C-alpha cells in the first residue's frame, strides 16, 4: 500500500479584534444631574438610587454595546467618570444595578474635600480633573484599544475629550498641552501630572468617536471647530445610529434604544424619524446606513410606516435581510482628524462651545 502525501495549507492566525472601551461622563450624560449651585452640591450625597433619573435611551444603548461586543467575542470595557463626590458612590452603584448596567470602573471627584479646604473655584474645575483621570485610565489599556467617549454640552467635555484624544495620538506635545492648561487656569500640580502622563502612554490614534449629548440644546454648528470625530447628538437614537455605522452596534441594539425613547420618554415615532433624518443631514450618518436603519425600525413598528416609495422600501428590506445574514464587518478606517489649534481655541480666536476651567 503506497503512502499518500497530504499537503495542508498553513492557517494564518487571526489577530483578535481590538478591545472596545466606552467611557461615559456620569452627570448630565448618563444621569440627569443638578449640581450647578452650592446648595445642589450639598444635597447630592443624601440622594438615593431611586432619586436618580437616567437620560432617555442611555441604559438601552450601554447594554446593547456590551451585548454586541460579547456576542462577537470582543473584549469590552465600560467606565464612568463623575464630577460628583465619592460620598454618592453607593447610590450610583445601586442605580446602575437597578438599570442593569454592567461596568468596569468608576471615578468620582472629591468635591466636599475641596469645599472644606475653602477651594470654591475648584468645585467647577473639570479640565484638569477629567484629563488626568482619562490619561491614567489609558495607561491600563492595550495600545490597540479603541475608545468611544460620551459627554455633554454643560461644561468642557468637547474640549477635554478632543485634547485627550490628540495628546494620546501624539498630535499635542506636552509643552503645548501645558500652555493650553495654563490658559484654562488648571492647577499647576495637575498640569505637571497631565504632561507626565502623556509621556507614559503609548501614542496611538485611540479615540474613534466623541459623542456630545446636547442637554442644553447647543446649536451643533458650535462644535465644527472640533472636526468630524466629535458628533453632537440631540438624543441617544442619533448616537446609536452612528455607532451602528461604526460597526459596534447592530440593528437590534438601535431598535432597543428607539423603543426606550418611545416607552420611557415623550418621543413619538415621527420624532424618531426626524432624529434619524437630522443626524444624516448633518453628515454624521451615511444615507445607506440611514436607509437600512429606517426600514429596520419600520419593520419593528418603531417608525411611521410611510414616506418611502414601494420600490425603495423593497430594496431597503432586501439590504436589511442581507445585513442580518452577513457576518459583522469591521468599520471602515476613517481619515485622520483635522488638526485643532488648541492655543487659538482657548484664547478665543477659534469658536468653541464652553471650555472654561472654572
N, C-alpha and C positions, 0 to 999 in steps of 0.2 A: 504494500500500500504506500503510495507516494505521499510525502508530506506536502501540505499546501501552505504557501506563504501568504499570510494575510496582512495587508498594509492598512493601518488605521491613520486617518488624518489627525494630527495633533490638535487637541482642543485648546483654543486660546482662552485663558482665564478671563472672565468678565469682571471688570473692576466694579466694586459696589458703588451705587449711586451716592452722591454727597449727602451728608446729614442736612436735614432741614431744621432751621432754627426760627421760631416765631417769638418775637419779643414784643410784649404789649405794655403800653402805658396803662396804669390801672385807673387813674382818676380821669373822668370825662371821656375816656376811650372805651374801657370795659364797663366801668360804673359811672352812673350819673352822680358825680360828687360835687358838693358845695363847700369850699373852704377859702373863699375869697376875702373873708374878713377874720379878724382875730376871734370874734365871738363864735363863728362857724368852726374855726380850727379847734377851739377848746371843746366843742361838742362832739367831735369825731370819735375820741376814744370810748365814749359812752353809748355809741350806736351799736345795735345788734345786727346779726346777719340778715334777719328778716326786714330790717330797715333799709338795706342796700338794694338798689334797683339797677339791674344790668341794662346796658344800651340795647335797643331792639335789634334782634338778629345776631348779636355778637356771640352768644353761647353756642348757637347752632353752627356758626362759622368755625369757631375754635374746635368743636367736636368733629366737624367734617374734615378739617385739615389733618387732625391726628388720625382719624379713621382711614382716610385715603392713603396717608403715608404708611400706616400699619399694613393695610391690605397689599400694598406694593412693596412690602419688605424694605422700607426705607427708615433709617434712623430719624427720629424726630424729637425735638425739644421745644417745650413751651415755657417761657419765662415771663414774669411780670415785674415791673418797676413802678414804685409808687412814691409820690411826694408826701403821702400821709405818714403819721408817726408809727413806730413799731408797736405802740400800745393798742393799735387796732388790728393787729395780726390775727388774733383769734376770730374776730368777727369776719374778717376777709376770708380766712381759710374755710370757715363754716359756710360762707356764702358760695364759694367756689364748689364746695362739696354739694350744696343744695342744687347748684346749676349743672352738676355732673361734668365739671371741667377738670380734667387731669392736667397737672402742671408739674414742672421740674424744678422750679425755684422762684423765689420772690424776694425783692429787696425793698425796704422801707427807708424813709428819711426821718432822722430823729429830730422832728420839728420842736418837740417840747423841751429837749435839752438846749436847743438854741434859744428858745424863749426864756428859759430860766437863767441863761447867761446874758440876757439882755441883747442878743443879736437879732433884733427885729428885722433888719434888712435881709438877713439870711433866710427868713421864712419863705420868701418868694424867689430865692435864688435857685434856679433849676439847671442852668447850663453846666456848671462845674460838677454838681452832684451827679446828674444823669450821664454826662460824658465819661467821667471816671468809672462809673459803675458799668457802662457799656464796654469800656476797654478791659476792665477786669474780667467780665464775662467772656469776651472774645479770646482771652488767653487760655480758656478752658476748652475751646473748640478746635477741632482739626482744621488745618489751613483750607481744606476744600469745602468746608461747611457753608451752605447758602443761607443767608439771613433775610427775613422779611420783618420790617419794623412797622409798628402801628402806634400812632399818636393822635393828637387833636390840635385844634387851632386856638386853644386858650392861652398857651404860654409859648414856649420856644421849641417845641418838638420839631418843626420843619428844619430849623437851623441846626439843632443838636444832632439829629439823625443824619443830616447831609454832611455835616462836619465830621462826624464819626465815620461815615462810610468812606469819605475821601481820605481821611487820616489813615484808616486801616488799609486802603488801597495804595497808599504811598503818594497820593496826589497833593496832600497837605503835609509839608515838612514840619518838624517840631518847632522851628523858630516862627513860622507863620502861624501855627496853632497858638503859640504863646502870645503873639501880637493880637490875635483875634480875641483870645480870652481876657487879656488885659483891657482891651477896648470895651468888653462887656462887663468889666468890673468884677470878674471872678476872683475869689480869694487867692492870694499868691500860693499858699500851700497846695491848693487844688490844681493850679496851673502847673506847678512843678510835677505833681503826681501824674497829671494827664500827659505831659510831654515825656516823662519817663516810661509810662505805659505804652505809648505809641512806638517807642524804640524796642519794646519787648515783644510785640505781636508780630506774627508772620504777615508780611504785606500780601494782600490778596484782594481782588475785587469781590468782596464777600456779600455785600448788600445788593440783593436783586431788585427789590422794590421797597419804597417807603409809602405807607398809606396814612393820610391825614383825614381823620373824621371831622367834618365841618360842623361841629357842635354849635359854633357861633354863627354859622351860615356865612362865613367869609367868602367873598367872590373868588372862585377858582383862579381867575386871572392874576390874583395877587401872588400866586406861587410860581409863576412862569420862570422866575429867575433861578429856581432850583432844578430846572430841567425835567426831562421825561421820567427819570427814576422816581420822582415824587408824584403820587397820584392823590389829588384831593377828591374825597367822596362824600356825598350827602347822606348815604345810608350804607348798610353792610351788604345789601344786594349788589351795589356797584362794586364794592370791594371783592365780594365773592366772584363776580363775573370776571374781573381782572385776574384773580388767582386761578380761575378755570383756564384762562388763556395761557397763564404761566405754566400750566401742567401739574399743579399741586393740589387741585380740587376737581372733582368730577361733577357731572350734571346733577346727580342726586344730591350732592352736598350743596350746590347752588339752590336747588329746589327747597331744601330744608330751611335755608336762610329766608327765602321768599315766603315760605309757609309761616315761619315765625313772625315775620313782619305783618302778615295778614291776620294771624290769630292773636298775637300778643300786643299789637300796636294799632294805630289808627289808619294803617295803609289800606288802600283799595287795589284791586287788580289793575285798574287804569293807572294808578300812581306808580305801581311797579313797572309797568310797560314804559311809562315816561322816564323812569330812572335808567332803564337799560338804554333807551334812545339818547338820553343826556350824556352818559359816560362814553357812548360810541361817538356822538357828535363832537365831544371834546378831545377825541383822538386817543383815548386810553384803552379802547376795546375795538378790535377789528370788526368789520362788517360781517365776515363769515362767522366769527365767534358769537356775535350778537344774534345772527340768524339762527344758529344752532340752539343757543340758549333760549331764545324766544319761543321756538317751536317745542322744545323740551318742556318748557313751563306751561305752554298751552295744552299739551297732551296731559299734563298733570292738573289741568284746570286751575292754574295759578295766575294766568294772564287771560285777558279777554280773547275769545275765540273769533277774532276778526282782524282785518287790516292787511292780510296777505292774500294776493291772488292765488287761486287754487293751484296753478302750476308751480308757483314759488313755494307753497306750503308742502306739496308732494316732494319737491326737491329737498326742502329742509328736512322733512320727515325721513327721507332716504339717507341723508347725511347723518342724521341723528342715529339711525339704525347702524350704519357703518361705523360710527364713532364708538357705539357701545360694544360692537363685535371686535374692534381692533384692540390690541394691547396698548396701554398708555404710552404715549410718545413723549420724550423729553422736550421741554420748551426750546424754542429757537434761541440761539445765543444773541443777546442784544448788543448793540453798539456801545462803546464806552460812553459814560455820561459826559455831558458837556462840562467844560471847566467852569467853576464858580469862583469868582473873585470875592473871597470872604472878607478881606480887608475893606474893600469898597462897600460891601453889603452892610457891615456893622457900622461903617462911617456914614451910612445913609445915602451913599452915591448910587446904590442899586436898590430897586424896590424889593421889599421882602415883607412877609407877614410879621407878627410880633417876634422880636429877637432880644427883648430886654432881659437882662440877668437879674433884675430886681429893682 
